[in-house]
Amino acid sequence: MTSNPAASRTATRRVVVAGAAVAAATLVVHGLSLVVPGLQLDDFVILRQSRSWADTRERLWVPVNEHCWPLFRLLTMGVVWAANGAASLPLAGAVSVRVALLGTVWLVYRFVRRERGHPYHGLAAAAGFGVTAAYQEAVNWYAASPALWAAAATVLALLAAQRWVQARSWVGLAAAAGWSAVAPAWFGGGVLTGPLCALYLVLGERWRAAGVPLVGTVVYVAVALTMAGDQLLHVNHHGADSTIDAIDPAVGAVYSARSVVDNLVFGAVGVSGFTTPPAVAAVLFVGVAAGAGWWWRWAPRRDLVVLGLAFVVLHFGLIYSARAGWTYDQLRGWSRYTVFPWMGVVLAVAGGLRRPADTELTTREAWRLGLLILGLMLVNLPRGVLGTPIRPAEQPRVLLQVEDMDRKCREAGIPAEAAWRVLVPLPMPGDPAFDAYLLIHGGTGPDDVPDDEVRRRLGVQ
């Protein structure tokens, strides 16, 4: 037991240093798309739809596939504002994703430390969640980053529910419902936040409170269906089927089992890029299930193990059941869907770690954490680098060209709509079907200026 104030301060410094090491290693594994930021595919449309408050408000509740994400649209408006020009959009987007990533890492630390009562557990969990490439698509692709924001909201909901379990805080219980409503406003998978929070309360023997987080989920679903119900229930990629009709739990279960092997087992050691043969995957999945059962049996905190497994089963089950119309090979590489399951793996492992004898972080434990962080970084760095899409070489030049045209429009008082009429479409590297000039904001002025006059003011043919 540490009682010396000086020793306690030293232990605190160890925690700070270890936390900084976790953050640094997390950024290293996911560093390439920050050092060389780029945009791709859906990024351009999403950014174009949040060029201004008017554009954002018009599409606030317009879903993208099954995701109705008003908070992500508001964030994107902030990213566009912070970039202050097309050339800085890739960096602004990349920075916003790192805020979500590091914020979630810190929240995982807080939740597990409070749950297990020792900084060692919290730091180990933070390292396990952050220093990995298992969900790298959610970091290196801006359009896939909502899964990280939803994960952050989910841990905030768990932290709030934790206050109810540990201190009977009514504010915490209400906050759990609030965060359960916020999570799906970032990403569709966030509808599981309320049920997961309810499960945590049940496991903590707070049965009567378990329904409160579900209220948040129900409120969000009711609002989303009111604002965008038809678009949510009839998504183009499901063809004639409704979203509900397209769900196939049997296919979802098979895909989930295979994904546990491909994305969690092999993903844990930085391996990706291939699909395990079904027969081999079946054998490995049985082994994983047996191992999980053994881990649960001997875990000091079985409830955390169960909660972690629920993250895996519910999220993979939801995603793959709703995507049953795709082949497994098409879906396997979508690592953005691994954020929640990977958090589940981290929580399950944290529930089985033995409690250190000392109440403070000792030097020996700090060295263990250092080796863990270094090992995770070395294992995941190759995938972190090789799995990051290469930014098209011409993209910075095209974005500078767009920014220069936007400046001319503002100086000449030419609205974007008028400029679009006369400008020859500029293919965007990263998605040649997208006209890069759609990213301009334009100036203030009448949009009925004759086209010849617009060309003259802008100096184009």
N, C-alpha and C positions, 0 to 999 in steps of 0.2 A: 504494500500500500504506500503510495507516494504522498507524503505530508509536508515535505520541505518546499516552501514557495519557490526557491531558486530552481529546484529540480522540476517543479511543475511548469515553470516558464520554459525550461529547456525542452520538456516534453511537448509543450505547445508549439515551440519552434520546429520541432521534428515534424509535427503534423502539418504545419504550414509549408515546410520544404517538400514533404512528400506530396502534398496537394498540388504544389507548383510543378513537381515532376510529372504528376499525372496529366495536368493540363498541357505541359510542354510535349510530352510523348503523344498525347491525343492529336495535337496540332501537327506533329511530325508525320504521323501515319496518314493524316488527311491533308498534308501540306501542299501537294502539287497543284490542286485546283484553287488554292489560295495564292500561291506564288505566280501561277500562270492561269488566271481566272478566265473562264469563257462561258458562253451561253449555248444552248442547244435545244432543238425541237420545241416543246411546249413553252419554253421560257419566253420566247418572243411574243407569242400571243398573250400570255399572262401579263407581261410587262406592258404591252401595248394597251391592254384593257384597263390598266390602272395608271394611265398617264396623268390623270387629274382627278380631283374629287368628283367632278361630274361623271367622268367615265367609270370611276370606282362605284359610285352610288348607283348608277344604272345597272351594273352587273354584280352588285353586292351579293345577291342570293342566286345568281345564275350558276348552276353546278357545272363541274367538269367531270364527266362520267358520273360516278355515284358520289362524288365528293362535293358537298355544298359548303364552301369554306369562306365565309365573309371575313373572318379575321385574317386569313392569308391575303385576301385582296386588299385589306387595309394596310397590312404590313408591306405589301408590294408597292402601294402608293407611297409609303414612307421611304422605301428603297429607291424609287424613282426620284423622289424629292432630294434624298441625300446624295444621289449620284450627280445631280445637277448637270446632266449632259449624257448623251448616249455612250460616249467613250468610257465612262466610269461605271456603267451599269454592271458589267461582269464582276468588278471588284466589290461594289456595294452589295450585290447579291451574295457573293462568297463570304463577306464579313458577317452579314446577317445570319447566314447558316451557322457560322462558328459561334455566334452568340447563343443560338439555340443549342448547339452541341455542348459547349462548355457549361451552359446553364443547366442542362439536363444532367451532365456529369456531377455537378455540384449538388443538385437536388437528390440524386441517387445516394451520394455520400451522406447527406443530412438524414435521409429516411433510414438507411441501414444503420448508421451510427446510433440514432435514437432507438431503433428497434433492438439492436444487439447490445447497446450500452458501452461500446468501446470504439475509439477512432480507428483501430486496426481494421475492423470489419468494414467500416464505412469507406476507408481509403482503398481497401482491396476491391470492394464493389465498384467504386468509382473508376478504378483502373480497368476492371473487367469490362465495364460498359464503354468507356471512352477509348481505350487503346486497342481498338479492333477495327478491322475492315469488313466485318460481317455485313454491315448495312451501308457500305460506302456510297451507294447510289443516292442515298438520302442526304449526303454531304456534298458530293461533287456535281449534283444536278439540282439547280435551284427549284425547279418545278416539283421535285420529289421531296423537298425539305419539310413540307407540312407534317410529315410523319414524326419528325423530331419535335416540332412545336407541340403536337398532340401528346407525345410522350412526356414532355415537360409538364404539361397541364395534368397528365395522369399522376405523375409523382407528387405534384402539388395537392391533388385531391387526396392521395394517400397520406401525405403529411398532415393535411387537415383532419382526416379521419383518425390519424394517430393521436392527435391532440384530444380527441374524444375518448379514445381507448385509455390513454395514459393519464388524462387530467379532467375528464368529463367536461370538456370545453364546448359549450353550445355554439360559440362562434366558429370553432373548428368544424363542428358537424354541419353547420350551414354552409361554410366555405367548401366542404367536400361536395355538397350538391352543386354549388356554383361552378367549381372547377370541372365537375362532371358534365355540365352544360357547355363549358368553354371548349373542352377537348375536341368534340366532333365538329366544332366550328372552324377547326384547323384542318382536319383530315377525317374522312369517313370512318376509319378504324377507331376513332375516338368514342364511338358509341359504346365501346366496351368499357370505358372508364367507370361509368356508374356501376355496372355489374361487378367489375373487379374490386371497386371500392367497397361494395356491399359484401363481397366475399371476404375481404379483409376484416370487416366488422364482425361478420359471423364467426370467422376463425378466432377473433379476439373475444368471443362470447358476448358480443353486443348485438344480440338478435333484434331487439326492438328498434335500434338505430339503423339497421341495415337497409331499410327502405328509403332512407333520406337521400343518399347519392343517386338512387334510381330516379328520384323526382327530377334531378337535373337533366338526366338523359332524356326522360319523357318530355320535358319542357322543350329541349332543343329539337327533338324529333318533331314535335307538334308545330313548332315555329317553322322548321325547314319544310315540312310538308305543306304548310299553309302558303309559304312564299314560293316554293319551287317544286311542289308535289308531282305534277305531271312530268316534268323534266327528270326528276329523280326516279320515278317509277317506270319511265319509258326511255331508257338510254339507247342511243343509236347502235352501239356495238352488240346489243342483245337481239338485234333484228326485230322480228315480230313479237318476241316474248317480252313480258314485263320484267322488271328487275327481280320481283318476287318469283316469277315462274322460272327464271334462269338459274335460281339457286338449286344446287344438287349436293346435298350433304354427303352422299356416298362417294361421289367423285372428290369432294373436298377432303374427306377423311383419307383417301388414298394419296392425294397430292400432299396433304399435311405430313403424313408419315414419311414420304420420300423427301420432303423439304427439311424435315428434322435432320435427316442424314446428310443431305447435300449442303444445306445452308447453316446448320447449327453445329453438327459434328465436324465436318470438314472445314466449315467456316471458322470454327474455333482455332484452327491451326493455320489460317491464312490461305487455304486451298479453295480454288474456285475454277470455273471454266469448263467443267465437265459434268455429265449426269451419270450417277451411279446406276448400273443396270438394275431393273426392278427386283429381280430375285436376290441380288446382293443387298440391295437397300432394305428388303424385307427382313433379312437375317440381321443386318446391322440395327434396324429399328427395334427388333425384339431385344437385342443386347442392350440398347440404350434404355428401353423401358425397364428392363430388369435392373440396370444400374441405377436408374432413378428411384426405383422401389427400394433398393438397398440404401441409397443415400437418405431417403425419407425415414427409413426405419431407425437409422443411427443418428439422425440430425438432432442437435439440441433444440432447434426451432422448426418443428415439423410444419407449423402453420405457414412460415415463409416459403418453405419448399413447395407446399400446395399452392400458395399464391403464385409463385413463379411458374409452376407447371400450367396454371390456369392462363397466364399470359400467353404461353406457347400454344396451348390447345385451342383457346377461344379465338385468338387472332388468326392463326393459320386456318382454322376451320371456317371462320367468316370469310376471309379473303379468297381462299381456294374454292369454297362452295359457290361464291358469287361469280367466280371466274371459271366455272366448270366447262364453259363452252370453248375454252382454250386448251391446247395440249399442254402437258406438263413441261415439255421442253421449251415451250414459249414462255412459260412463267418462271421457270427455275432461276433464271438470272436476274429477276427483278428484286434486287436486294433491298429496295426501299420498304418492302413488306416484311423485312426481318427486324426492324427496329423494336417493335413490341416483343416478339418472341425472344430476341437477344436480351432484352431487359429481364424477361422471365428467367432465362438461364442464369443471369447474374444474381437475381433474388434467390433462386433455388440454391445456388452454390453458397451464397451468404448465409442461408439458413442452416447449412450443415457445418460451417466452420466452428471449430472449438473456441471457447472463450479464453483469452489470455488471463494469467493469474493477476497481473498488475492492472490498475485502473487507468494508467497513463500509457502512452506509446513509448516503449523502451527502445534503446539503441538497437538491440537485436531485432526487434520487430520492424524498425525503420529500415534496416539492411535487407530484411526479407521482402519488404515492400519494394525497395529499390531493385532487387533482383527480379521480382514479379513484373514491375513496370518495364524494365529493360528487356526481359524475355518476351513480353507481349509485343513490344515495339519491334523487336527484331523479327518475330514471326509474322507480324502483320504488315510490315513496311513494304515488302515486295508486292503484295496484292494492292496495297494502298497506292503504289506508284503505277504498276502495270494495269490496274483496273480503272484508272482515271482516264476518261476520254481525252484525246489530244485536241486542243483548241485549234480550229482551222487557222492557218497562218494569215489569211487575209481578213479575218474578223476584226482585229483592231483597226485596220485601215478603213474598212467599211463603216465601222461605228464612228470613227473620226469624221468621215465624209458626211454621215448623217448629222453629227453634231454641228459641223460647219454649215450645212444647209439649214438647220434649225436656227442658228444664229442669224443667217441672212433673212429668214422669214420674220424673226422678231424685229430686226432692224428695219425691214421694209413694211411691217404691219400686215403681213400675209398670213391668214389663218391656215392651219394645217390642211383643212378640207380643200381650200383653194390651191394649195401647193400640190396636193395629191393629184389634182386634175391634170396638171401639166408635166409633172416629173415622170420620167421614164422609170419604171420599176427597177429597183436595185436589189438583186438577189442577195439574201443574207447567208454568208458562210455559216454552216451549222444547221441551216434549213433553207435551201435555195428557193423553196416555194413561197417563202415569206418575203414581202417587200420591205426592205430595211427602212425605207422612208416613212413607213407607218409609225415609227417611233418618234417622229418629230412632234413637238408641241405646237409650234407655230406662234405667230404674233397675234396681236389684237387688231381687229379691223373687219370690215365687211367681207363676207365670203362670196359676194357676187361681183367681185372685180373681174373684168374680162380676162380671158386666158392669156391673150397677147400681152396685156399689161402685167400680169403675174410673171410671165416669162421675162419680160424686160426688167422688172424689179429684182428678180432672182438671178438674172444673168445666165439663163439657160435657153437652149434652142427649142 
